[in-house]
């Protein structure tokens, strides 16, 4: 199917999936704030976004991003602003914390479709992922097949599957830890503040780079 050195590729993805990054921090924040379901849905959203990055690379749009710094900057700023928005929303949620909603996963604002869209949007608006795919995937595709779509989709599916499983394990662990630590509405409010600060930090860091 045009793919080479598949064993090396799988090993590299396992290693890379275990390293902390913006997507992992996003999933941890969602899991801590809203529980296991929210973490799992956020993983699904970010995993879906990986297929978007795969298509971008396969269709050659990543070359356009590299050749047009203005387009790259627009996407980067949009992603950063979105993370800052999520941070502000989390900080606002800390002020709305009520004893009646202290149980993990019971936040009214945390609807699963909304969390999926947020995870997908956050993952898709990270241009570094597109450029990373553009640098990594062609190395494991036969030169004669690099203009075809199938090998990119195959490798992208492996990245999504491996990364999704690793992220799901992290989401469940983070949600379990938060459930033990959260014993009162006050602690829950501080959890939202922590998550808000995490989102703000990720957004500002994305603006700072390049």
N, C-alpha and C positions, 0 to 999 in steps of 0.2 A: 504493500500500500504506500510505498514511497518513504517509509520511516526506517531509520537506521539507528543502531546503538540504543535500542529501546530500554535495555536493562540499566544502562548508565543514566538515561533520562529519568527513569522512575526513581532511582536512588537519589539523584540530584533534587528532584521535586520533594521527596520526603524530607530531605535536609532543609531545603528552603521553606517548606511549609511549617517547620518547627521554629523558625526564626521570627521574633516579634516584628510586627509591621503595622501600618495604619489599619488594614482590614482586621487584623487580630485584635487590635485595641478597640476598634468599633464593636466587634462581637462581644468582647469582655464587658464593655460599658453597657451594652444592651442587656446582656445576661444578668449582670449585677443589678441593674435598675429594674428589670421587669420579669426575670425568671427564665426557666429553661425553655419554655415555648418561644419566648421572644428571641432568645439566643439562637434556637434552631431555625426560626424563620429568617433571622438576619443572616445566618450562614447560607440559607437557600438563596436569598437575594444576592449576596456577594458572589456565590458560586455561579449564578446565572449571568452576572456581569462578566465573569471570566470568558464565557462564550462570546460575549460582545467584543472583548479585546481580541479574542482569537480571530473573529471575522474581520476586524479592523486590520490586523496584520496580514491575513490571507488576501484581502482585497487591495492591499498596497497603500492603505490610508496612513499607515504609520510613517511611510516615507514622506508623505505630505506634512505630517506634524513636525518631522525633523527639518524639512525644507522651509517651513513657514513658522518661524518663531512666534509670530503674532497669534496664530491659531492655537499653538501650544499654550501660550500665556493665557488666552481666553479660557481654555478648558481648565487649566490649573487654578485660575482665580475663581472660576465657577465652583470647582470642587472645594476649595478652601472656604468660600463663603457659605456653602452648604453645611460644612462641618461646624463653622462658627454658629450658624443658625440652630443646628441641633444642640450645641452647647448652651445657647441662650434658652432654648426650650427646656433643657434639663434643669437649669438653674431656676427657671420659673416654676417647674414642677416641684422643686424642693420647698417652695413657699406655699404650694397648694396641698402639701401632705396632710392627711387627715387620719386620726386614729381608726376610723371605720374602714379605711382602705390600706391598712398596714401590712396585710398579707402579701407575700411575694406574688407578682404576676397579676394583681388585681387592679392595676392602674387603669382608669377608664380611657386614658389617652393612648394606651398601648394596644390598639387594635392590630391584629395579625397582618391584614393586608397593608396597613400603613407601615408597619415595621418591615415588611418585605420590600415595599417600594423604597423605603429609606436605605435599606441595605444594598439594593440594586443600584440606586442612584449614587450612593457613596462609592461603591466599587467601580462603577462605570466612569465617574468623573475623576479618576486617578490616572492621569496620563503617564505616570511612571510605569504602570502595569503594562500599558500598550508598548512602550519603548522596551521594557524588559522582555516581553514576548517577542518583539521584533528582533532582539539580539539573541534570544535563546532558541526559539523554535526552528529557524532555518538550519541550525547546526545539526539537527537530528532528522533532516529531510534530505533525501537524495537530490543532488543538483538538478537532475532532469525533472523532478517532481515539484520543485519549489514554486511553480506557477499554478499548481493544482490546488483545489480546496480541500480534498479529502485528507491528506496527511496533516494539515493544520488542524482540522476538526478532530482528528484522532488524538493528536498530542494535547490539544486544548481540553478534550474530554478527560484525559488522564490527569491533567493539572487540576481540573475542577473536582474530579472524584477524590484524588489524594488530599488536595487542600481542603475540600469540604469535610472529609472524615476527621482530619486533624483539627479543623476549626470547631467541629461539632463536639469533639472531646473537650476542647478548651472551654466552649460555651457551657457544657454541663458541669464541668468542674467549677467554673466561676459562679454559676447560679447556685450550686450547692454550698459553696463557701459563703456567699452573700446571705443565703437563707439562715445559716447558723449565726452569722454576725448580726443580722437585723432582728432586734427584739423589741423595738419601740418605734413609734412614728418619728422620734427625733433622730434615731439612727438612720431611718429610711431617708429623711431629709438630707442628712450628710452624705448618704450614698448617691443621691441625685446630684449633690454639689460636686462630689468627686467625679462622677461621670461627665457632668457639664464642663469641669475643668479639663478633663481628658479630651473631649471634643474640641474645645477652644484651643488647646495646645496643638492638636493635630492640624487644625485649620491654619493657625498662625505659622506652624512649621512649614506647611506646604507653601504658604505665601513667601516665607523667608528664603526657601531654596531656589536656586537658579536666579 
